[in-house]
Amino acid sequence: MKIHPLTRELSVSPQIVRADLAELQARGFRSIVCHRPDGEGPDQPGWREIADEAGRLGMTMQYQPVESGKVVDADAEIFSGLMQSLPKPVLAYCRTGTRSATLWALSQATTRPMAEILETAKAGGYDLKGVVRRIANGGKTPPDAPEHVHEVVIIGGGAAGIAVASSLLARAPGLDIALIDPADVHYYQPGWTLVGAGIFTAAQTARTMSSIIPRGVQWHKAGVVAFEPERNAVILEGCRVVRYQHLVVCPGLKLDWNGIEGLSETLGQNGVTSNYRFDLAPYTWNLVQKLKGGKALFTQPPMPIKCAGAPQKAMYLSSDHWQRNGVLKDIDVQFCNAGGVLFGVPDYVPALMEYIRRYDITLNFGHTLTAIDGPARKATFSRTLPDGGKETVVSDFDMIHVVPPQKAPDFIRVSPLADATGWIDLDPGTLRHKTLPNVYGLGDAGNTSNAKTAAAARKQAPVVANNLLVDMGRGGQEWKYDGYGSCPLTVERGKIVLAEFLYGGKVAPSFPKWLIDGTRPSRAAWLLKERVLPPLYWDGMLKGREWMARPEEVR
């Protein structure tokens, strides 16, 4: 007997037999619902046989027969009523449990997010892709409605989405492209580190979405709730349907602020900040200016995260400010890193270690932030011991810069596009989906092993644009992405260690060593970050100008 819990009040299972009732009672179940019509199979006990034994054991039995593949809206309403009236917890069953899981999903459509419903069902082994439109429509069968149809549909209006749209139009003017994103504002997120150091203002990193979407691209201002790749369709909020010939998926990733207990309640106050949020980066600078002594913690969660160097950048720039103002000697700076190394590419570590010593920073490896008490100024970490065990470490703080755990967006993780870990399953070279040939992905939500940075998206966009057009018969040779990523590590105001690397951590400098030696702190790299990269982003990458971004051909 396989029992799959969906909630604390409901579990579902395949067909049960009379002998299972005693065990179910022992497990605490008080009610049974049969969703399988009698006589459906030759090995099937009748529902009255189950009901008699349930009654003998003091359990409530309810018979709600539903034909396989014919769950109607009224069935979900009836089941919802049963769940309100029956003693809890309830076990519902059919031949496999799928009908019972479907009825639960439809009954929850107005109270739970689509992704939560699908993820819960998936964890129990139930694929509900056949009813996603009904879930999106509040659990009701949607009326036939006109569908938007496009040659190319792009999910996500971040750096990757806008860049690939512009790169496509640069190659194929007039191509029918739609972009789906619910946001009103587009952010230059690499600039938030400098906002947190008082070098940029927050306003410098934001523009309206409407101002940067390429002319000729149709914007569907809505969130995605599900995918139907077998129908070449995307389901939007409100059960609207957009169909495609080719799909490009680049929604970024999800910052899981709720993944750390107490963090959401204290962000932006009590000395708790993060440059990973637009509205909090100015608070970082405010805290840095005011701190004259005490303890400053900087955290980094388990990988993967966007811009793996950003947690350190905030720490170095803050320490530099304190040093220049003569207060660093009174501040205990600690870097609490869930990982085991300072930076993933060894070539850049010696230069960074010079600054660790210069600022007298304590390195705490294997420390994962799990909880934070803002009013008490206490941070709780899970520390990984050398033998693999865990211990809890509690530290006080006067200021803490938090980087939240990160994962693929919910609607990606529960979709047919995702691999077993929830990321879009992509070929690392062509960036084509491994099993869906008319689907591509780029940016932070993919499962490729490159660093999740805007620099990576800048290199990926031409590859996706070119290869998609090759698939459409409108291009020549396929291109390959080499894993390029870049991380300008701001080690002090006016100097940067410019880390550039490919798949496998192979160093890949873009400039001659005499101009910028990426393994050493450089004034030229700082000028690149401060003055060159922002216009390169806004006026180059986002407009389809692929400066220094041409990849190699697949041979």
CORZIVEN-V469756 format. One record per residue. SS is DSSP state (@ for helix, = for strand, . for the rest). PHI is phi as a letter, one per 40 degrees, with the letter a starting at -180 (NA if undefined). OMEGA is omega in degrees with one decimal (* if undefined). Layout:
ss | phi | omega
SS | PHI | OMEGA
SS | PHI | OMEGA
//
This chain:
ss | phi | omega
. | NA | 180.0
. | b | -179.0
= | b | -178.1
= | b | 178.2
= | c | 173.0
. | b | 174.8
. | a | 176.5
. | c | -175.9
. | c | -174.1
= | b | 169.0
= | b | 177.5
= | b | -179.3
= | a | 167.7
. | c | -178.5
. | d | 173.7
. | b | 176.9
. | b | -174.8
@ | d | -176.5
@ | c | -179.4
@ | c | -171.1
@ | c | -179.7
@ | c | 178.1
@ | c | 178.6
@ | c | 176.6
@ | c | 179.1
@ | c | 179.3
. | c | 174.8
. | h | -179.7
. | c | -178.4
. | b | -178.8
= | b | 177.3
= | b | 174.5
= | b | 176.6
= | c | 178.2
. | b | -176.9
. | b | 178.4
. | c | 176.6
. | d | 175.9
. | g | -178.9
. | c | -179.6
. | a | -176.2
. | c | -178.0
. | b | -170.6
. | b | 173.6
. | c | 178.3
. | c | -175.5
@ | c | 180.0
@ | c | 176.2
@ | c | 177.6
@ | c | -177.1
@ | c | 179.7
@ | c | -179.7
@ | c | 178.0
@ | c | 179.6
@ | c | 178.9
@ | c | -179.0
. | c | 178.5
. | g | 179.1
. | b | 178.3
= | c | 179.5
= | b | 178.4
= | b | 179.6
= | b | 176.3
. | b | -175.0
. | c | 179.1
. | b | 179.3
. | c | 179.5
. | c | 179.0
. | g | -177.2
. | b | 176.1
. | c | -179.4
. | b | -176.0
@ | d | -178.2
@ | c | 177.8
@ | c | 179.8
@ | c | 178.3
@ | c | 178.5
@ | c | -179.6
@ | c | 176.9
@ | d | 177.9
@ | c | 177.6
@ | c | -178.5
@ | c | 176.7
@ | c | -172.4
@ | b | -174.6
. | c | 172.0
. | c | -176.4
. | b | -2.4
. | c | -173.9
= | b | 167.9
= | b | 175.8
= | b | -177.8
= | a | 169.8
. | a | -179.6
. | c | -179.1
. | b | -173.7
. | h | -175.2
@ | c | 178.9
@ | c | -179.8
@ | c | 178.5
@ | c | 179.2
@ | c | 178.9
@ | c | 176.9
@ | c | -177.4
@ | d | -179.2
@ | c | -179.3
@ | c | -178.1
. | c | -169.5
. | c | -179.2
. | c | -175.8
. | b | -179.7
. | b | 175.6
. | c | 178.4
@ | d | -176.1
@ | c | 179.6
@ | c | 179.1
@ | c | -177.6
@ | c | -179.1
@ | c | 178.7
@ | c | 178.9
@ | c | -179.4
@ | c | 178.8
@ | c | 177.0
. | c | 178.8
. | g | -176.8
. | b | 178.5
. | c | -175.7
. | b | -177.3
@ | c | -179.0
@ | c | -178.0
@ | b | -177.4
@ | c | -179.8
@ | c | 179.1
@ | c | 176.1
@ | c | 179.0
@ | c | -179.5
. | c | 176.6
. | g | 179.4
. | g | -178.4
. | b | 175.1
. | c | -176.4
. | c | 175.9
. | c | 174.9
. | c | -177.0
. | b | 177.3
. | c | 179.8
. | b | 172.9
= | c | -178.5
= | b | -178.6
= | b | 174.5
= | c | -179.9
= | b | 174.1
= | b | -179.8
= | b | 177.5
= | c | 176.5
. | h | 179.9
. | b | 174.5
. | c | -178.1
@ | d | -177.3
@ | c | -176.6
@ | c | 179.6
@ | c | -178.8
@ | c | -177.5
@ | c | 175.7
@ | c | -179.9
@ | c | 178.7
@ | c | 176.1
@ | c | -178.2
@ | c | 177.5
@ | c | -179.6
@ | c | -174.9
. | b | 179.0
. | d | -179.6
. | g | 177.2
. | d | -179.1
. | c | -176.0
= | b | 170.7
= | b | 177.0
= | b | -177.6
= | b | 177.4
. | a | -177.9
. | c | -171.6
. | c | 174.5
. | c | -172.1
= | b | 173.6
= | b | -175.3
= | b | 169.0
. | c | -171.5
@ | c | 176.7
@ | d | -179.6
@ | c | -175.0
@ | c | 174.0
@ | d | -178.3
@ | c | 171.9
@ | c | 179.9
. | c | 177.4
. | b | 176.8
. | g | -176.8
. | c | 172.2
. | b | 166.8
. | c | 178.9
@ | d | -177.0
@ | c | 179.9
@ | c | -175.1
@ | b | -174.6
= | b | 171.6
= | a | 179.1
= | c | 179.8
@ | c | -177.5
@ | c | -177.2
@ | c | -175.9
@ | b | 175.2
. | c | -176.5
. | d | 177.9
. | c | -178.9
. | g | 176.9
. | c | 178.8
= | c | -176.7
= | b | 170.5
= | c | -175.2
. | c | -175.6
. | a | 175.3
. | c | 176.0
= | c | 176.8
= | b | -177.8
= | a | 177.5
= | b | 171.7
= | b | -175.0
@ | c | 178.1
@ | c | 176.8
@ | b | -175.0
. | f | -174.4
= | b | 173.6
= | b | 179.6
= | b | -179.4
= | b | 173.3
@ | d | -178.7
@ | g | 178.0
@ | g | 173.0
. | c | -174.6
= | b | 174.3
= | b | -179.7
= | b | -174.8
= | a | 164.9
= | c | 175.8
= | b | -177.9
= | b | 174.6
= | b | -172.9
= | b | -178.0
. | a | -174.4
. | c | -174.6
. | g | 178.9
= | b | -176.8
= | b | 172.8
= | c | -172.9
= | c | -179.2
@ | c | 178.9
@ | c | 179.0
@ | c | 176.5
. | b | -175.9
= | d | 175.9
. | g | -174.5
@ | c | -175.8
@ | d | -176.3
@ | c | -172.2
@ | b | 179.4
. | d | 178.2
. | g | 177.4
. | a | 178.1
. | f | 178.5
. | g | -177.5
= | b | -174.7
= | a | 176.0
. | a | 174.5
. | c | 178.3
. | c | 175.2
. | b | -175.4
@ | d | -174.7
@ | c | -178.2
@ | c | -179.4
@ | d | 175.8
@ | c | 178.0
@ | c | 175.6
@ | d | -179.1
@ | c | 177.4
@ | c | 178.9
@ | c | -179.0
@ | c | -179.2
@ | c | -174.6
@ | c | -175.0
. | c | -179.7
. | b | -179.4
. | a | -179.9
= | h | -175.8
= | b | 178.3
= | b | 179.9
= | b | 175.7
= | b | -172.9
= | b | 173.5
= | b | -177.7
. | c | 174.4
. | d | 176.0
. | c | 1.4
. | c | 173.0
. | b | 177.0
= | c | -179.6
. | f | -174.8
. | c | 178.6
. | c | -174.8
@ | d | 177.1
@ | d | 178.8
@ | c | -178.2
@ | d | 178.7
@ | c | -178.0
@ | c | -178.2
@ | c | -178.5
@ | c | 177.0
@ | c | -179.4
@ | c | 178.0
@ | c | 178.4
@ | c | -179.2
@ | c | 179.6
@ | c | -179.6
@ | c | -179.3
. | c | 172.2
. | g | -178.2
. | b | -176.3
@ | d | -179.0
@ | c | -179.1
@ | b | -177.7
= | b | 176.8
= | c | -177.9
= | c | -179.3
= | b | 176.6
= | b | -176.9
= | b | -170.5
= | b | 178.8
. | c | -179.6
. | c | -176.7
. | b | 179.8
. | b | -179.0
. | c | 179.6
. | a | -171.3
. | c | 179.0
. | b | -170.9
@ | d | -176.3
@ | d | -175.6
@ | c | -175.9
@ | c | -179.0
@ | d | 179.1
@ | c | 179.1
@ | c | 179.4
@ | c | 175.6
@ | c | 179.7
@ | c | 173.8
@ | d | 178.7
@ | c | -178.6
@ | c | -179.0
. | c | -179.9
. | f | -178.8
. | c | 174.8
= | c | 179.4
= | c | 177.5
= | b | 179.6
= | c | 179.2
. | g | -179.3
= | b | 178.2
= | b | 179.3
= | c | -178.2
= | b | -178.6
= | a | 179.1
= | a | 176.9
= | b | -174.9
. | c | -178.8
. | d | 179.4
. | c | -177.1
. | f | 179.1
= | b | 176.6
= | b | -178.9
= | b | -178.9
= | b | 166.8
= | c | -177.3
= | b | 177.0
= | c | -178.4
. | c | -179.6
. | d | -179.6
. | c | 179.8
. | g | 177.4
. | c | -178.2
= | b | 170.4
= | a | 179.9
= | c | 179.0
= | b | 178.0
= | b | -179.1
= | b | 172.3
= | c | 178.5
. | a | 169.5
. | b | 174.8
= | a | 175.2
= | b | 174.0
= | b | -172.0
. | b | 169.7
. | b | -174.7
. | c | 171.3
= | c | -173.3
= | b | -178.4
= | a | 177.0
= | c | 177.6
. | d | -176.2
@ | d | -175.5
@ | c | 173.4
@ | c | -174.5
@ | d | -177.8
. | c | -172.6
. | c | 175.5
. | c | -179.2
. | c | -169.4
= | c | 170.6
. | c | -175.2
. | c | -179.6
. | c | 174.0
. | h | -179.6
. | c | 179.6
= | c | -171.5
. | c | -171.0
= | b | 166.6
. | c | -173.3
. | c | 179.8
. | c | -176.3
. | c | -176.0
. | g | 172.9
= | c | 177.7
= | c | -172.9
. | c | -178.1
. | b | 180.0
. | b | -168.9
. | c | 178.7
. | b | 178.2
= | b | 175.7
= | b | 175.6
= | a | 175.1
. | a | -179.8
. | g | -166.8
. | c | -173.3
. | c | -179.3
= | c | 179.5
. | c | 175.5
. | c | -169.7
. | c | 178.4
. | c | 175.0
. | c | -178.7
= | c | -177.5
. | b | 175.6
@ | c | 178.4
@ | c | 177.0
@ | c | 178.7
@ | c | 179.4
@ | c | 178.8
@ | c | -177.3
@ | c | -174.4
@ | d | 178.1
@ | c | 179.7
@ | c | -179.4
@ | c | -179.3
@ | d | -178.9
@ | c | -174.5
@ | c | 177.1
@ | c | 179.5
@ | c | 173.1
@ | c | 178.2
@ | c | -179.0
. | c | -178.1
. | g | -176.9
. | b | 179.5
. | a | -177.1
. | b | -172.9
. | c | 176.8
. | c | 177.7
= | b | -177.1
= | b | 174.5
. | c | -174.3
. | c | 178.5
. | g | -176.9
. | d | 171.7
= | a | -179.7
= | b | 178.7
= | b | 176.6
= | c | -175.5
= | c | -176.2
= | c | -173.4
= | c | 173.0
= | a | 178.3
. | c | -179.7
. | h | 179.2
= | a | -178.1
= | b | 165.4
= | c | -173.4
= | c | 179.8
= | c | 176.5
= | b | -172.7
= | a | -179.5
. | b | 172.7
@ | d | 178.6
@ | g | 178.4
@ | g | 178.5
. | c | -178.6
= | c | -175.2
. | a | -178.0
. | c | 178.2
. | c | -173.9
. | b | 175.6
. | c | -174.2
. | c | -178.4
. | c | 179.1
. | c | 177.0
. | b | 171.7
. | c | -173.0
. | c | -178.6
. | c | 179.5
. | b | 175.4
. | c | -171.3
= | b | 173.2
@ | c | 179.7
@ | c | 178.5
@ | c | 176.5
@ | c | 179.1
@ | c | 176.0
@ | c | -178.9
@ | c | -172.3
@ | c | -169.4
@ | b | -173.7
@ | c | -173.4
@ | c | 177.9
@ | d | 176.3
@ | c | 175.8
@ | c | 179.1
@ | c | -174.4
@ | c | -171.4
@ | b | 178.6
@ | b | -175.5
@ | d | -176.2
@ | c | 179.1
@ | b | 174.7
. | g | 176.3
. | c | -169.3
. | c | 179.2
. | c | 177.8
. | f | -175.7
. | b | -177.5
. | c | -178.8
. | c | 178.0
= | c | 178.8
= | c | 173.0
. | c | -178.4
. | b | *
//
